[in-house]
Amino acid sequence: MLKDDEIKHQKNLQDTLVQILSLLKKQELVSELVRKQEMPRHDLVQNLIEKQHVNELKKRLQQLHPADVAFILESLPLDQRQMVWDLVKVEHYGAILLEVSDAVRESLIEEMEHEELLDAAEHLDSDEIADLVPDLPKDVVFELLTSLDSRNRAKVQSALSFPEGTVGALMEFEMITVRDDITLATVIRYLQRRGEIPAQTDQLFVVDRENNFKGLLPLRSLLIHDPDLPVTEMMLNEPVFFYTDGSAREAVQAFERYDLLSAPVINAHHQLVGCLTVDAVMDFINDTSQKERLNQVGLSEEEDLFASVWKSAKNRWMWLAINLLTAFVASRVIGVFENTIQQIVALATLMPIVAGIGGNTGNQTMTLIIRGLALQQINTNNFKYLFFKELAIAFLNGLLWGSVIGVVAYALYDKISIGVVMTAAMVLNLLLAALAGVLIPLILHSTGRDPAMGSSVMLTAVTDSMGFFIFLGLATIFLL
Amino acid sequence: MLKDDEIKHQKNLQDTLVQILSLLKKQELVSELVRKQEMPRHDLVQNLIEKQHVNELKKRLQQLHPADVAFILESLPLDQRQMVWDLVKVEHYGAILLEVSDAVRESLIEEMEHEELLDAAEHLDSDEIADLVPDLPKDVVFELLTSLDSRNRAKVQSALSFPEGTVGALMEFEMITVRDDITLATVIRYLQRRGEIPAQTDQLFVVDRENNFKGLLPLRSLLIHDPDLPVTEMMLNEPVFFYTDGSAREAVQAFERYDLLSAPVINAHHQLVGCLTVDAVMDFINDTSQKERLNQVGLSEEEDLFASVWKSAKNRWMWLAINLLTAFVASRVIGVFENTIQQIVALATLMPIVAGIGGNTGNQTMTLIIRGLALQQINTNNFKYLFFKELAIAFLNGLLWGSVIGVVAYALYDKISIGVVMTAAMVLNLLLAALAGVLIPLILHSTGRDPAMGSSVMLTAVTDSMGFFIFLGLATIFLL
């Protein structure tokens, strides 16, 4: 299916997409013509033209890598997406469904027949089936599981049993294992009999009679060492390995740090269960960073760029509601000082500056702390140092830039007292922002939550409300 | 150097760090005692204790992978960092300098002697030297380059000639090449004579007599195929390859999409120049996503968690200045309506709601568009659709949530007109936010800039200023 010259360069793919889009356009045009003329005497010719386009499209789609077809599907509005999907061969359905984003997968599966789904799953490995199961209708899952032989069914069920975020949920079952009581020559003969070695294989997994994990045998050592040596002598017997219930995040860090291509995954009894590959790790990194970016602005990862307006609008409600709530609280804080504002209306123009700068500098501190936590660089030993460092920076910058804006406020309203209140409010709100910027992610982290999740909303809620309170409060005390 | 059981699990590393920190603490205590007593009669014993700790630390550091030492250095305050660095063996300096973050590398190199730097570079490959060069003092670079033989000097210079963000800047020179006019058996004999195959090697690079790139020979095919077959018959002759001046981002996408482990890099004459490995790609992904996250809040990637207060404070000035400027503009917009606020002070309490919600929903739209651009899913064909979709969502949500907050405003101030103005302002500002959320990244993108860079500041500047303007403007027209 993968024709290599088709994928030489991303640029080509962009071209392919444009070509497919133009084919689709022509095709639409043709169907429109056909529809408008209600199939009069031109019908035969039109039909022919239409078929030609369909064939051309079909041919192109078949030449593409499943990941490329997935990309094209993701870039198409719903109706065209369905049109292209119908032209894909059923035996490629499974591989493509695994490559598309969650939201697009859902939209495709929704439109698929029961039978098509079963056919699609037929061409997949058990760990891949497990990846699809959460998105499949229940009756399809039931039928699918009963159609598998008991060994594969057990594998699917075991893969499903690992919660998201564990190594078990990321690992594959496909790998080449060899026994520890043979020689390299026997291994090579075994590989030759086997005939094919999967493309991403860099090493073999060595186990004993009871499937206990013993070590790794790199393919390259089979090439350069004496074939009469026993496997035990050439294998790496203390490699990096992971437990099925280990954290996927930590496994990813190990892959990055030690430049691994694959690694064994074992269970609590030290038996080999599966393997983790660098492909799966890269996919995980990608998914996680995209999810985080979307979560940061209150979007679930599920939003499909081409989902309906209604569906997309609803997807943003939660966030809107939360923001309305925090904005309302800040607004009520101002409400308390209406009397003060009535007397000095300049305060209304200056107060958003104090609140805004607080939010922005707090976000800087918070981003550094979240990064430090993710890289595991922050611990009880250096926490105090970092805490006071951030407060010192906030004080310094509050004094400096608070003075600048204080002078500007004085120049605008010709009242020194307004300038002084402005400067004092800036210093205090920046200190508060640093405090919140350090504490919010740390508290989230220590309660076992993702320190990035929702932290920005909380921080802004604090710096807005308190920024207004500090500024208007100081003004009420010193200016009235 | 890499002792595998040391790195079995990240958890171990955390423990090691804690142990090293406690060792450092004890060590500090000892030095303090020594200092305080000004080396009286206990000096011998104290000295012994101190030496023991140092030896213990040294031993531990030697057992660690360079990436782990880098992690420990990054997690230590400046003085302790220097202490640990001094205990690292000079021959490991180079490998560790390559692993630490830019900011930490700078801080370490600053304190190193001329000679130490030259020694550190001695143990590195030419592409690794090229990675270090930008951070080295000029005279060291000069001396370093003259100390290399002409072939390696040419390699370093060629690696330095590729601008950041190109495939050339990411690639390595170390790879195994074989000629296309030999048999598999000859290749295997060559590998056996060579003796060692680098750990991350999954395939050999096939070239002709003129070093023109011909194809790839996976190590696994050497194991399972008849050794008498010619290389040309077993090699993959239409693989994914990259040009030295190609975009690193696109190369990364190709690695993700096609699950590559390594790929050839060629020059304009189709000659093999180097190879790109999945390790380098993972590092690039990591660096880029960290850089983006920090840039988003106006931090340069250079900020070291343990840099001095003064250095860190300065690092945040640019952003503070920009934010002060946009906040000042928004404040001046409010200033225009001081007269209106004077008459209806409730407006001052309500106006931050309109501005805030606009900023937040605009950021949602913008995040989706930036993601779509990064994934290359947005093109001239679907742009119009997405544009109107986002406007429709903004209108729908503005009407819905604007009504909610309108009713609340009415309930608070008992004036229907205030509620109506609030709703109208919400709808208009959300439409404006959607407009800005789509257009800002697209304009940045079409001028060849990173669509994420600074987009959030611009968006908030628009939604704040215009939010205040729309709300207070409508109020002035309809409420006075």
Interface residues (C-beta under 8 A of the other chain):
Chain A: L2 K3 D4 D5 I7 K8 H9 Q10 K11 Q14 L17 V18 L21 H65 A67 D68 F71 E74 S75 L76 P77 I188 L191 Q192 R194 G195 E196 I197 A199 Q200 T201 D202 P218 L219 R220 L222 L223 I224 L236 E238 P239 V240 F241 F242 G246 E250 Q253 A254 F255 E256 R257 Y258 D259 L261 V278 D279 V281 M282 D283 I285 N286 S289 Q290 R293 L294 Q296 V297 G298 L299 E303 L305 F306 V309 W310 S312 A313 R316 W317 W319 L320 A321 N323 L324 T326 A327 F328 A330 S331 R332 I334 G335 E338 I341 Q342 V345 A346 A348 T349 L350 P352 I353 A355 G356 I357 N360 T361 N363 Q364 T367 L368 R371 G372 L375 Q376 Q377 I378 N379 N381 N382 Y385 L386 K389 A392 I393 L396 N397 W401 V404 I405 V408 L412 D464 F468
Chain B: L2 K3 D4 D5 I7 K8 H9 Q10 K11 Q14 L17 V18 L21 H65 A67 D68 F71 E74 S75 L76 P77 I188 L191 Q192 R194 G195 E196 I197 A199 Q200 T201 D202 P218 L219 R220 L222 L223 I224 L236 E238 P239 V240 F241 F242 G246 E250 Q253 A254 F255 E256 R257 Y258 D259 L261 V278 D279 V281 M282 D283 I285 N286 S289 Q290 R293 L294 Q296 V297 G298 L299 E303 L305 F306 V309 W310 S312 A313 R316 W317 W319 L320 A321 N323 L324 T326 A327 F328 A330 S331 R332 I334 G335 E338 I341 Q342 V345 A346 A348 T349 L350 M351 P352 I353 A355 G356 I357 N360 T361 N363 Q364 T367 L368 R371 G372 L375 Q376 Q377 I378 N379 N381 N382 Y385 L386 K389 A392 I393 L396 N397 W401 V404 I405 V408 L412 D464 F468
